[in-house]
Amino acid sequence: MLNLNGITVRLGGRTIIDGASAALPPGSRVGLIGRNGAGKSTLVRVIAGMLEPDDGAAEMPKGSRLGYIAQEAPDGEATPFDTVLAADVERAALMIRSETEEDPDKLGDIYERLIAIDAYTAPARAASILQGLGFDEAMQARPLKSFSGGWKMRVALAALLFSAPDVLLLDEPSNHLDLEAVMWLEDFLKSYRATILLVSHERDFLNNVVDHILHLQGGKVTLYPGGYDSFERQRAERMAQLAAAKANQEAQRAKLQDYIARNSARASTAKQAQSRQKMLSKLQPIAEMANDPTLSFGFPDPDALRPPLITLDMASVGYAETPILKRLNLRIDPDDRIALLGRNGNGKTTLARLLAAQLTPMDGDMGSSGKMRVGYFTQYQVEELDADDTPLEHMTRIMRGATPAAVRAQLGRFGFSGDKATTKVGRLSGGERARLALALITREAPHLLILDEPTNHLDVDAREALVQALNAYTGAVVLVSHDRHMLEMTADRLVLVDDGTAREFDGTLDDYIAFVLKGDAGSGDGQSKAERKAAKKTALARDAEKALRKEARDAEAETARWSAEVAKLDAAMADPKRAEPALARLSMTELMKRRADAAAKLETAEARWLEASEGLETA
């Protein structure tokens, strides 16, 4: 059991954690969640013993081993395989002793302990963990210094999982992983037998792994049973209860204040008024659930372009003279929502850069609309923001020639209004910087949005807001993400980047997950006849859903158009002198005829929209 007993942490004179207390059941898998800046990482560091709290403590049973990834990634000449094996300190020490110990009795004890801790299967377990996190046999034997920072952090995660501590602390473990590695990690953690405390902002990951949610808000923690969806339901109920309690209290407060005002001056009722005053002073205000008004994403809709936006015909792309991807055949239309799947290193970013015109084809053909505007988001843009500039300065510089009102309007779409627009970027949270980068790349209302891991710095609520904004956006979207919920909610086409090319994946995201967990990811081969039939059926269903979504958007636009026409004609009939010149010349009979025609078309458009919407709900 892990107990949090009244933990308080103050940083820079500000209280981050305020008397946080909770008892985590033994063997539980707990998801620690909260808005960006709530103090999740601070609380984890306190539990890990890396930060001394101002008050309280985190307590575990005596002898419990706690595991936490250090902030510095491993480096040097050691290989990932050797690094992971060395993480089991007891095994490593016993193996050395088994080679030097001469006392037969002691040697027997050593071998007995090695057998007890399953030491001789350790190499196979270490290799399996590394393979699950994306390291093939050759990569496991390379020196750590040859890997990027993200891959080194994967080695650190592998070493932590291999050491199998009694309490496993994981702070955003999926940040350096691709979708395939996230699914492997999810499967691994579901079978982990010790206590897990996991910080994550991925809804599906939390739903599939944890059995409790520890919600950190306002410095306090509340433990909820169940996964994230269950937490959302319980929180909604709690919000409703708080709202009702607050309304009741306000009514009681108003009643007391009215009585005091009416009876304080009368000698006969002064004592009763004083009594009511005491009751009023003892009413503790009920805190409302916190809402962040700056949680905002609003992608400006582009003007219409004829399809296709982009076509690739047997194209090849790469770097220097080395192609990374070949035989690329792809078409992107204005209403497409495409998710790029495949392990890191297979070429997803290379394909994204080709579509964004940052790379040119080495071979084959690439066609694109001359008027097309592209917004391309990467993590590098977030990291390269000038910490000493404000969002307003960034946007003013990049929207050269635009009016101050236009600059402010674009910032306002992404929650940067008022003081937020003039706050130094260095003081913004990671999620706020990501929102600023999105605001910058969408300033010209792009026809195509290419988003490469846009959720890394966003909390759960911000991710949901981004999903809603993408679904409301009328342009095309190409998405690279390990956030399964975002892919499921936004993408209607799946493109698998693997084996040096990219091709449509005929199936749903659930089908792809099944392939990955079976070890078939990326091939699409080895499917049974029934699986191929099911994949074809889901592909057809996806196409039908896409058609319904387009029909709903078209019908909604028609509804808005004819609704505006009816309103215009109504205004012309009510006051012909103020009507548009074209309408002012018409007789009342002609106006009525036109209105009847517009009203009929409005009714038809509304019926189309209703039918398409119902079809989408059924789908």
C-alpha positions as CSV (number, residue, x, y, z in Angstrom):
1,M,0.0,0.0,0.0
2,L,1.1,3.6,-0.8
3,N,-0.2,6.2,1.6
4,L,-0.1,9.9,1.0
5,N,-0.4,11.6,4.4
6,G,-1.1,15.4,4.3
7,I,1.6,16.2,1.7
8,T,2.2,20.0,1.3
9,V,4.7,21.5,-1.1
10,R,5.4,25.2,-1.6
11,L,7.6,26.4,-4.5
12,G,8.6,30.1,-4.9
13,G,6.1,31.1,-2.1
14,R,3.2,29.4,-3.9
15,T,1.4,26.3,-2.5
16,I,1.5,23.6,-5.2
17,I,0.3,20.7,-3.1
18,D,-1.9,21.5,-0.1
19,G,-2.4,18.7,2.4
20,A,-2.9,15.9,-0.2
21,S,-4.0,12.6,1.4
22,A,-5.0,9.3,-0.1
23,A,-4.5,5.6,0.5
24,L,-3.7,3.6,-2.7
25,P,-4.8,-0.1,-2.4
26,P,-2.1,-2.7,-2.7
27,G,-1.6,-3.9,-6.2
28,S,-3.8,-1.1,-7.6
29,R,-3.0,0.6,-10.9
30,V,-3.7,4.3,-10.3
31,G,-3.8,7.0,-12.9
32,L,-2.7,10.4,-11.5
33,I,-4.5,13.1,-13.6
34,G,-5.0,16.9,-13.4
35,R,-4.7,20.0,-15.5
36,N,-1.3,21.2,-16.8
37,G,0.5,22.9,-13.9
38,A,-1.7,21.2,-11.2
39,G,1.4,19.7,-9.6
40,K,1.3,16.0,-10.8
41,S,5.1,15.8,-11.5
42,T,5.8,17.5,-8.2
43,L,3.7,15.0,-6.3
44,V,5.5,12.1,-8.1
45,R,8.9,13.5,-7.2
46,V,7.8,13.7,-3.6
47,I,6.7,10.1,-3.6
48,A,10.0,9.1,-5.3
49,G,12.0,10.8,-2.6
50,M,13.5,13.4,-5.0
51,L,11.7,16.4,-3.4
52,E,11.3,17.0,0.3
53,P,7.7,18.2,1.1
54,D,7.1,21.1,3.4
55,D,4.7,18.9,5.4
56,G,3.4,15.3,5.4
57,A,5.0,12.3,3.8
58,A,4.5,9.4,1.4
59,E,4.7,6.0,3.2
60,M,5.1,2.4,2.0
61,P,5.5,-0.9,3.8
62,K,9.1,-1.5,5.0
63,G,11.3,-3.1,2.4
64,S,9.2,-2.1,-0.6
65,R,11.2,-1.2,-3.7
66,L,10.1,1.9,-5.6
67,G,11.0,2.4,-9.2
68,Y,11.1,5.8,-11.0
69,I,12.8,6.9,-14.2
70,A,15.6,9.4,-13.6
71,Q,15.4,12.6,-15.6
72,E,18.8,12.0,-17.2
73,A,18.7,9.3,-19.9
74,P,21.4,6.6,-19.9
75,D,24.4,7.1,-22.2
76,G,27.8,5.8,-23.1
77,E,29.3,2.7,-24.6
78,A,26.9,0.2,-22.9
79,T,24.2,-1.3,-25.1
80,P,20.5,-1.1,-24.4
81,F,20.5,-4.9,-23.7
82,D,23.3,-4.6,-21.1
83,T,21.7,-1.5,-19.5
84,V,18.4,-3.3,-19.0
85,L,20.0,-6.4,-17.6
86,A,22.0,-4.3,-15.1
87,A,18.8,-2.7,-13.8
88,D,18.1,-5.9,-11.8
89,V,20.8,-5.0,-9.2
90,E,20.3,-8.1,-7.1
91,R,20.7,-10.4,-10.1
92,A,23.8,-8.6,-11.3
93,A,25.5,-8.8,-7.9
94,L,24.6,-12.5,-7.5
95,M,25.9,-13.3,-11.0
96,I,29.3,-11.7,-10.1
97,R,29.4,-13.5,-6.8
98,S,28.6,-16.9,-8.4
99,E,31.8,-16.5,-10.5
100,T,34.1,-15.7,-7.5
101,E,32.6,-17.4,-4.5
102,E,34.6,-20.5,-3.4
103,D,32.7,-21.6,-0.3
104,P,30.4,-24.5,-1.5
105,D,27.6,-23.6,1.1
106,K,27.5,-20.0,0.1
107,L,27.7,-20.8,-3.5
108,G,24.7,-23.1,-3.1
109,D,22.7,-20.3,-1.4
110,I,23.6,-18.0,-4.3
111,Y,22.4,-20.5,-6.9
112,E,19.2,-21.1,-4.9
113,R,18.5,-17.4,-4.9
114,L,19.3,-17.0,-8.6
115,I,16.7,-19.7,-9.3
116,A,14.2,-18.1,-7.0
117,I,14.4,-14.7,-8.8
118,D,14.2,-16.4,-12.2
119,A,17.7,-15.0,-13.1
120,Y,18.4,-17.4,-15.9
121,T,15.4,-16.2,-18.0
122,A,16.4,-12.6,-17.5
123,P,18.2,-12.2,-20.9
124,A,15.0,-13.3,-22.7
125,R,12.8,-11.1,-20.6
126,A,15.1,-8.1,-21.2
127,A,15.2,-8.7,-24.9
128,S,11.4,-9.1,-25.0
129,I,10.8,-5.7,-23.2
130,L,13.2,-3.9,-25.5
131,Q,11.6,-5.5,-28.6
132,G,8.2,-4.4,-27.3
133,L,9.5,-0.8,-27.0
134,G,10.8,-0.8,-30.6
135,F,14.3,-2.2,-30.4
136,D,15.1,-4.9,-32.9
137,E,18.1,-7.3,-32.3
138,A,20.6,-5.0,-34.0
139,M,19.5,-1.9,-32.1
140,Q,19.8,-3.8,-28.8
141,A,23.5,-4.3,-29.5
142,R,24.3,-0.7,-30.5
143,P,26.0,1.6,-27.9
144,L,23.6,4.0,-26.2
145,K,25.6,7.0,-27.4
146,S,24.4,6.3,-30.9
147,F,20.7,6.8,-30.0
148,S,18.7,10.0,-29.9
149,G,17.3,11.3,-26.6
150,G,13.9,9.8,-27.2
151,W,15.3,6.3,-27.8
152,K,17.5,6.6,-24.7
153,M,14.4,7.4,-22.6
154,R,12.9,4.2,-24.0
155,V,15.9,2.3,-22.7
156,A,15.4,3.9,-19.3
157,L,11.7,2.8,-19.4
158,A,12.7,-0.7,-20.4
159,A,15.2,-0.9,-17.5
160,L,12.6,0.3,-15.0
161,L,10.0,-2.3,-16.2
162,F,12.7,-5.0,-16.1
163,S,13.6,-4.2,-12.5
164,A,10.0,-5.0,-11.5
165,P,9.7,-2.7,-8.4
166,D,7.0,-3.1,-5.8
167,V,5.7,0.4,-6.5
168,L,6.1,1.6,-10.1
169,L,6.0,5.4,-10.8
170,L,5.5,6.4,-14.4
171,D,5.4,10.1,-15.4
172,E,4.0,10.4,-19.0
173,P,5.7,7.1,-20.2
174,S,4.1,7.4,-23.7
175,N,5.7,10.8,-24.6
176,H,8.7,9.1,-26.3
177,L,6.7,6.2,-27.8
178,D,4.9,5.6,-31.0
179,L,1.4,4.1,-31.1
180,E,2.8,0.5,-31.5
181,A,5.0,0.8,-28.4
182,V,2.2,2.4,-26.4
183,M,-0.1,-0.6,-27.2
184,W,2.7,-2.9,-26.1
185,L,3.3,-1.0,-22.8
186,E,-0.5,-1.0,-22.2
187,D,-0.6,-4.8,-22.5
188,F,2.5,-5.1,-20.3
189,L,1.1,-2.9,-17.5
190,K,-2.3,-4.7,-17.5
191,S,-0.5,-7.8,-16.3
192,Y,1.9,-6.1,-13.9
193,R,1.2,-7.5,-10.4
194,A,2.6,-4.7,-8.2
195,T,1.3,-1.2,-7.5
196,I,1.4,1.4,-10.3
197,L,1.1,5.2,-10.1
198,L,0.8,6.5,-13.6
199,V,0.7,10.1,-14.9
200,S,-0.9,10.2,-18.3
201,H,-3.2,12.4,-20.4
202,E,-4.3,9.6,-22.8
203,R,-7.9,8.7,-22.2
204,D,-7.8,5.2,-23.9
205,F,-4.5,4.3,-22.1
206,L,-6.0,5.2,-18.8
207,N,-9.2,3.3,-19.5
208,N,-7.4,0.2,-20.5
209,V,-4.7,0.1,-17.8
210,V,-5.8,1.7,-14.5
211,D,-8.4,0.6,-12.0
212,H,-8.4,3.9,-10.0
213,I,-8.1,7.6,-10.8
214,L,-6.3,10.0,-8.4
215,H,-7.5,13.5,-9.4
216,L,-5.2,16.4,-8.4
217,Q,-7.0,19.8,-8.3
218,G,-6.4,22.9,-6.3
219,G,-3.6,21.1,-4.4
220,K,-5.9,18.4,-3.2
221,V,-6.3,14.8,-4.3
222,T,-9.4,12.7,-4.7
223,L,-9.4,9.0,-5.4
224,Y,-12.0,7.6,-7.7
225,P,-12.6,3.9,-8.5
226,G,-12.5,2.8,-12.1
227,G,-10.9,4.1,-15.3
228,Y,-11.0,7.5,-16.9
229,D,-14.5,7.3,-18.3
230,S,-15.8,6.2,-14.9
231,F,-14.0,9.2,-13.4
232,E,-15.6,11.6,-15.9
233,R,-19.1,10.3,-14.9
234,Q,-18.4,10.5,-11.2
235,R,-16.9,14.0,-11.6
236,A,-20.0,15.1,-13.6
237,E,-22.2,13.8,-10.8
238,R,-20.1,15.6,-8.2
239,M,-20.2,18.9,-10.2
240,A,-24.0,18.6,-10.4
241,Q,-24.2,18.0,-6.6
242,L,-21.9,20.9,-6.0
243,A,-23.9,23.2,-8.2
244,A,-27.1,22.1,-6.4
245,A,-25.5,22.6,-3.0
246,K,-24.2,26.0,-4.0
247,A,-27.7,27.1,-5.3
248,N,-29.3,25.9,-2.0
249,Q,-26.7,27.8,0.0
250,E,-27.1,31.0,-2.0
251,A,-30.9,30.8,-1.4
252,Q,-30.3,30.2,2.3
253,R,-27.8,33.1,2.4
254,A,-30.3,35.4,0.6
255,K,-33.1,34.4,3.1
256,L,-30.8,35.1,6.1
257,Q,-29.7,38.5,4.7
258,D,-33.2,39.5,4.1
259,Y,-34.3,38.6,7.6
260,I,-31.4,40.4,9.2
261,A,-32.1,43.5,7.1
262,R,-35.7,43.6,8.1
263,N,-35.4,42.8,11.8
264,S,-32.1,44.2,13.1
265,A,-33.6,47.6,13.9
266,R,-36.5,46.2,15.9
267,A,-35.9,45.7,19.6
268,S,-38.3,42.8,19.7
269,T,-36.5,40.9,16.9
270,A,-32.9,42.1,17.4
271,K,-31.8,38.9,19.2
272,Q,-33.2,36.7,16.5
273,A,-31.5,38.9,13.8
274,Q,-28.2,38.5,15.7
275,S,-28.7,34.8,15.8
276,R,-29.2,34.8,12.0
277,Q,-26.1,36.9,11.6
278,K,-24.1,34.2,13.4
279,M,-25.5,31.5,11.2
280,L,-24.7,33.6,8.1
281,S,-21.1,34.1,9.2
282,K,-20.7,30.3,9.7
283,L,-21.8,29.5,6.2
284,Q,-18.7,28.3,4.4
285,P,-18.7,29.1,0.7
286,I,-19.0,26.0,-1.6
287,A,-16.2,26.1,-4.1
288,E,-17.2,25.7,-7.7
289,M,-15.4,23.2,-10.0
290,A,-12.6,25.0,-11.7
291,N,-13.0,25.8,-15.4
292,D,-10.3,27.2,-17.6
293,P,-11.6,29.9,-19.9
294,T,-8.4,29.8,-21.9
295,L,-8.9,26.2,-22.9
296,S,-9.6,27.0,-26.6
297,F,-8.8,25.8,-30.1
298,G,-10.4,27.4,-33.1
299,F,-9.1,26.5,-36.6
300,P,-10.1,29.1,-39.2
301,D,-12.0,27.5,-42.1
302,P,-10.3,27.8,-45.5
303,D,-11.9,28.9,-48.7
304,A,-13.1,26.0,-50.9
305,L,-10.7,24.3,-53.4
306,R,-11.5,21.7,-56.0
307,P,-10.3,18.2,-55.2
308,P,-7.7,16.7,-55.1
309,L,-5.5,18.8,-52.9
310,I,-2.5,16.5,-53.4
311,T,-1.7,13.4,-55.5
312,L,1.3,11.2,-55.3
313,D,2.0,8.9,-58.3
314,M,4.8,6.3,-57.7
315,A,6.8,9.0,-55.8
316,S,9.9,8.5,-53.8
317,V,11.3,10.7,-51.0
318,G,14.2,10.7,-48.7
319,Y,17.4,12.7,-47.7
320,A,20.6,13.4,-49.7
321,E,20.5,10.6,-52.3
322,T,18.9,7.9,-50.1
323,P,15.2,7.3,-50.5
324,I,13.3,6.5,-47.3
325,L,9.9,5.8,-49.0
326,K,9.2,4.5,-52.5
327,R,6.2,3.7,-54.6
328,L,4.0,6.3,-52.9
329,N,0.5,6.5,-54.4
330,L,-1.8,8.7,-52.4
331,R,-4.7,11.2,-53.0
332,I,-5.8,13.8,-50.4
333,D,-9.1,15.5,-50.9
334,P,-10.4,18.7,-49.1
335,D,-12.5,16.8,-46.5
336,D,-10.0,13.9,-45.8
337,R,-9.1,13.0,-42.2
338,I,-6.0,10.7,-42.5
339,A,-4.0,9.1,-39.7
340,L,-0.5,7.9,-40.5
341,L,0.3,4.7,-38.7
342,G,3.6,2.8,-38.3
343,R,6.6,2.6,-35.9
344,N,8.9,5.5,-35.3
345,G,11.7,5.4,-37.8
346,N,9.5,4.0,-40.6
347,G,9.1,7.3,-42.3
348,K,5.9,9.0,-41.0
349,T,7.6,12.3,-40.5
350,T,9.3,12.0,-43.9
351,L,5.9,11.5,-45.6
352,A,4.5,14.5,-43.6
353,R,7.3,16.7,-44.7
354,L,6.8,15.7,-48.3
355,L,3.1,16.6,-48.1
356,A,4.0,19.9,-46.5
357,A,6.4,20.6,-49.4
358,Q,9.4,20.7,-47.1
359,L,10.8,17.8,-49.2
360,T,10.5,17.2,-52.9
361,P,10.1,13.8,-54.7
362,M,13.3,12.1,-55.8
363,D,11.3,10.1,-58.3
364,G,7.7,9.8,-59.6
365,D,5.2,12.7,-59.5
366,M,3.6,14.9,-56.9
367,G,0.7,17.2,-57.9
368,S,-0.9,19.8,-55.7
369,S,-3.3,22.7,-56.0
370,G,-1.5,25.9,-56.6
371,K,-3.7,27.8,-54.3
372,M,-3.4,25.3,-51.4
373,R,-2.2,26.6,-48.1
374,V,-0.6,24.1,-45.6
375,G,-0.3,24.3,-41.8
376,Y,2.4,22.0,-40.5
377,F,2.8,21.4,-36.7
378,T,5.8,19.7,-35.2
379,Q,7.3,19.6,-31.6
380,Y,10.3,21.5,-32.9
381,Q,8.1,24.6,-33.4
382,V,7.0,24.4,-29.8
383,E,10.7,24.2,-28.6
384,E,11.9,27.0,-30.9
385,L,9.4,29.6,-29.6
386,D,11.3,32.7,-28.3
387,A,11.0,32.5,-24.5
388,D,11.5,36.3,-24.1
389,D,8.7,37.2,-26.6
390,T,5.0,37.3,-25.9
391,P,2.3,35.5,-28.0
392,L,1.3,38.9,-29.3
393,E,4.8,39.7,-30.5
394,H,5.1,36.3,-32.1
395,M,1.8,36.6,-34.0
396,T,2.5,40.3,-35.0
397,R,5.8,39.4,-36.4
398,I,4.5,36.5,-38.5
399,M,1.3,38.2,-39.6
400,R,3.2,41.2,-41.0
401,G,0.9,43.8,-42.5
402,A,-2.2,42.5,-40.6
403,T,-4.2,44.8,-38.5
404,P,-3.9,44.6,-34.7
405,A,-7.5,43.4,-34.5
406,A,-6.8,40.5,-36.9
407,V,-3.7,39.5,-34.9
408,R,-5.7,39.6,-31.7
409,A,-8.5,37.7,-33.3
410,Q,-6.2,34.8,-34.3
411,L,-4.7,34.7,-30.8
412,G,-8.2,34.7,-29.3
413,R,-9.1,31.6,-31.3
414,F,-6.6,29.7,-29.2
415,G,-7.3,31.3,-25.8
416,F,-4.7,34.0,-25.9
417,S,-6.7,37.1,-24.9
418,G,-6.2,39.8,-22.4
419,D,-3.1,39.3,-20.2
420,K,-2.3,35.9,-21.8
421,A,-1.5,37.6,-25.1
422,T,1.2,39.7,-23.4
423,T,2.7,37.0,-21.1
424,K,6.3,36.0,-21.9
425,V,6.4,32.6,-23.6
426,G,8.9,31.4,-21.0
427,R,6.2,31.7,-18.4
428,L,3.7,29.6,-20.4
429,S,3.0,26.0,-19.7
430,G,3.9,23.3,-22.3
431,G,0.3,23.0,-23.3
432,E,0.0,26.8,-23.8
433,R,3.1,26.8,-25.9
434,A,1.6,24.1,-28.1
435,R,-1.6,26.1,-28.5
436,L,0.5,29.1,-29.5
437,A,2.4,27.0,-32.1
438,L,-1.0,25.9,-33.5
439,A,-2.2,29.5,-33.6
440,L,0.9,30.5,-35.6
441,I,0.7,27.7,-38.2
442,T,-3.1,28.3,-38.9
443,R,-2.9,32.1,-39.2
444,E,-3.7,31.9,-43.0
445,A,-6.6,29.4,-42.7
446,P,-4.8,26.4,-44.3
447,H,-6.6,24.0,-46.6
448,L,-4.5,21.1,-45.2
449,L,-3.4,20.7,-41.5
450,I,-0.5,18.3,-40.9
451,L,-0.1,17.6,-37.2
452,D,2.9,15.6,-36.0
453,E,2.3,14.5,-32.3
454,P,0.2,17.6,-31.4
455,T,-0.9,16.3,-28.0
456,N,2.5,15.7,-26.2
457,H,2.1,18.7,-23.9
458,L,-1.7,18.7,-23.6
459,D,-3.7,17.4,-20.7
460,V,-6.9,15.3,-21.1
461,D,-9.3,18.3,-21.3
462,A,-7.1,20.1,-23.8
463,R,-6.9,17.0,-26.0
464,E,-10.7,16.7,-26.0
465,A,-10.9,20.4,-27.0
466,L,-8.5,19.8,-29.8
467,V,-10.5,16.8,-31.0
468,Q,-13.7,18.9,-31.1
469,A,-11.9,21.7,-33.0
470,L,-10.5,19.3,-35.6
471,N,-13.9,17.8,-36.2
472,A,-15.4,21.3,-36.7
473,Y,-12.6,22.3,-39.1
474,T,-13.6,22.1,-42.7
475,G,-10.2,21.5,-44.2
476,A,-8.2,18.3,-44.6
477,V,-6.2,16.8,-41.8
478,V,-3.2,14.5,-41.8
479,L,-2.4,13.3,-38.2
480,V,0.5,11.5,-36.6
481,S,-0.2,10.6,-33.0
482,H,0.1,7.9,-30.4
483,D,-3.1,9.1,-28.8
484,R,-5.6,6.4,-29.7
485,H,-8.7,8.4,-28.6
486,M,-7.7,11.3,-30.9
487,L,-7.2,9.0,-33.9
488,E,-10.5,7.2,-33.3
489,M,-12.4,10.5,-33.0
490,T,-10.9,12.3,-35.9
491,A,-9.5,10.0,-38.6
492,D,-11.6,8.2,-41.2
493,R,-8.7,7.0,-43.4
494,L,-5.7,5.0,-42.1
495,V,-2.4,5.0,-44.0
496,L,0.3,2.5,-42.8
497,V,3.9,3.6,-43.3
498,D,6.0,0.5,-43.3
499,D,8.5,-1.5,-45.4
500,G,9.7,1.6,-47.2
501,T,6.3,2.7,-48.5
502,A,2.8,3.9,-47.5
503,R,-0.5,2.2,-48.3
504,E,-4.1,2.4,-47.2
505,F,-4.9,0.1,-44.2
506,D,-8.1,-1.7,-44.9
507,G,-9.6,-1.9,-41.5
508,T,-10.3,0.0,-38.3
509,L,-7.9,1.2,-35.6
510,D,-9.1,-1.8,-33.5
511,D,-8.0,-4.1,-36.4
512,Y,-4.6,-2.4,-36.5
513,I,-4.2,-2.8,-32.7
514,A,-5.0,-6.5,-33.1
515,F,-2.3,-6.8,-35.8
516,V,0.2,-5.1,-33.6
517,L,-0.5,-7.2,-30.5
518,K,-0.3,-10.3,-32.7
519,G,3.0,-9.2,-34.2
520,D,1.5,-8.6,-37.6
521,A,1.7,-4.8,-37.6
522,G,2.8,-3.4,-40.9
523,S,2.3,-6.4,-43.1
524,G,-1.4,-6.8,-43.5
525,D,-0.4,-10.3,-44.6
526,G,-1.2,-13.6,-42.9
527,Q,-4.8,-12.6,-42.4
528,S,-7.4,-15.3,-42.5
529,K,-10.2,-15.2,-45.1
530,A,-12.6,-14.1,-42.3
531,E,-10.3,-11.4,-41.2
532,R,-9.9,-10.0,-44.8
533,K,-13.7,-10.1,-45.1
534,A,-14.1,-8.3,-41.8
535,A,-11.5,-5.7,-42.8
536,K,-13.2,-5.1,-46.2
537,K,-16.6,-4.7,-44.4
538,T,-15.1,-2.1,-41.9
539,A,-13.5,-0.3,-44.8
540,L,-16.8,0.0,-46.6
541,A,-18.5,1.1,-43.4
542,R,-15.8,3.8,-43.0
543,D,-16.3,5.0,-46.5
544,A,-20.1,5.2,-45.9
545,E,-19.5,7.2,-42.7
546,K,-17.2,9.6,-44.5
547,A,-19.9,10.1,-47.2
548,L,-22.5,10.8,-44.4
549,R,-20.2,13.3,-42.7
550,K,-19.7,15.1,-46.0
551,E,-23.5,15.1,-46.6
552,A,-24.1,16.5,-43.2
553,R,-21.6,19.3,-43.7
554,D,-23.1,20.2,-47.2
555,A,-26.6,20.1,-45.8
556,E,-25.6,22.3,-42.8
557,A,-24.1,24.9,-45.2
558,E,-27.3,24.8,-47.4
559,T,-29.4,25.2,-44.3
560,A,-27.4,28.3,-43.2
561,R,-27.6,29.7,-46.8
562,W,-31.4,29.4,-47.1
563,S,-32.0,30.4,-43.5
564,A,-30.2,33.7,-44.3
565,E,-32.2,34.1,-47.5
566,V,-35.5,33.7,-45.7
567,A,-34.4,36.2,-43.1
568,K,-33.4,38.7,-45.8
569,L,-36.7,38.3,-47.6
570,D,-38.7,38.7,-44.3
571,A,-36.8,41.9,-43.6
572,A,-37.5,43.2,-47.2
573,M,-41.3,42.5,-46.8
574,A,-41.4,44.2,-43.3
575,D,-39.5,47.3,-44.5
576,P,-39.1,47.6,-48.3
577,K,-37.3,50.9,-48.0
578,R,-34.4,49.3,-46.1
579,A,-34.2,46.3,-48.4
580,E,-31.3,45.5,-50.7
581,P,-31.7,47.3,-54.0
582,A,-32.3,44.0,-55.9
583,L,-35.1,43.2,-53.5
584,A,-36.5,46.7,-53.1
585,R,-37.5,46.7,-56.8
586,L,-39.7,43.6,-56.4
587,S,-43.4,43.7,-55.7
588,M,-44.8,42.2,-52.5
589,T,-46.2,39.2,-54.6
590,E,-42.8,38.5,-56.0
591,L,-41.2,38.7,-52.5
592,M,-43.7,36.3,-51.1
593,K,-43.1,33.9,-54.0
594,R,-39.4,34.0,-53.5
595,R,-39.8,33.5,-49.7
596,A,-42.0,30.5,-50.2
597,D,-39.4,29.0,-52.6
598,A,-36.5,29.7,-50.1
599,A,-38.5,28.3,-47.2
600,A,-39.1,25.1,-49.2
601,K,-35.4,24.8,-49.9
602,L,-34.6,25.5,-46.3
603,E,-37.0,22.7,-45.2
604,T,-35.4,20.3,-47.7
605,A,-31.8,21.2,-46.5
606,E,-32.9,20.7,-42.8
607,A,-34.4,17.3,-43.7
608,R,-31.1,16.3,-45.4
609,W,-29.1,17.5,-42.4
610,L,-31.3,15.6,-40.0
611,E,-31.2,12.4,-42.0
612,A,-27.4,12.6,-42.4
613,S,-26.9,13.3,-38.6
614,E,-29.1,10.4,-37.6
615,G,-27.1,8.2,-40.0
616,L,-23.9,9.3,-38.4
617,E,-25.2,8.6,-34.9
618,T,-26.2,5.1,-36.1
619,A,-22.9,4.5,-37.7
